[in-house]
Amino acid sequence: MTRPLRIGMLGGTFDPVHIGHLRAALEVAEVMGLDELRLIPSARPPHRETPNSSAEHRLAMVRCAVGDLAPLSVDARELARDKPSYSLDTLQSLRSELGAEAQLFMLLGWDAFCGLPGWHRWTELLDHCHILVLQRPDADSEAPETLRDLLAARSEADPMALSGPGGQIAFIWQSPLAVSATQIRQLLAAGRSVRFLVPDAVLAYINAHGLYRATD
Ligand code: ATP
């Protein structure tokens, strides 16, 4: 019997993509034995401020960063949509593509996980996937009240023990890298270097297009 596909997804604004995203994605893909881990840039995040770079630039930077580094891949489906990119829609469309048996893992940084109750129809997300919460070094340690019942009911201590297509939550540890896109935008706006915080190809793209520079 063939085992079901194991597919991960990491959504984000990626404004810009950085080594925190990339190391987390690669390490989780390796540890979890994923067949593919898709980085999915979001179009108009409904629960966030407008990103500072256009969707085209953000997508191009994720493509530069990932290159052909399997099992990472880039999925532009949210940018093709002409409406807010709700994660639930993305999960439903992935699920219809991958079939009912595939194991789908949605990766969320701790900060994103804590914001889950603000998401569109968030209680239905686990109908379509498992959630892997990435430890993030700059995060607070207490889960918000609204998530405690969900955590109590759906947590699995060992991410490798998540079974079936979806429905459970596990925490996963990777090399802690306290890097954020906010920090990178601030450094660039201040005329400082972001070398080694983003892949060289992303830095070259940022420079070539003059992104994130302070305008006066
Ligand atoms: P910003 O600073 O603009 O809020 P960000 O660096 O948090 O951006 P996002 O594109 O919002 O980047 O992040 C996408 C996903 O990656 C989120 O789930 C986020 O929690 C996670 N993530 C971001 N940075 C890291 C990091 N350094 N380590 C682990 N996970 C991260």
Boltz pocket constraint, residues with backbone or C-beta under 6 A from the ligand:
constraints:
  - pocket:
      binder: B
      contacts: [[A, 10], [A, 11], [A, 12], [A, 13], [A, 14], [A, 15], [A, 16], [A, 19], [A, 20], [A, 21], [A, 24], [A, 107], [A, 108], [A, 109], [A, 110], [A, 111], [A, 112], [A, 134], [A, 135], [A, 136], [A, 137], [A, 175], [A, 177], [A, 178], [A, 179], [A, 180], [A, 181], [A, 182], [A, 183]]
      max_distance: 6.0
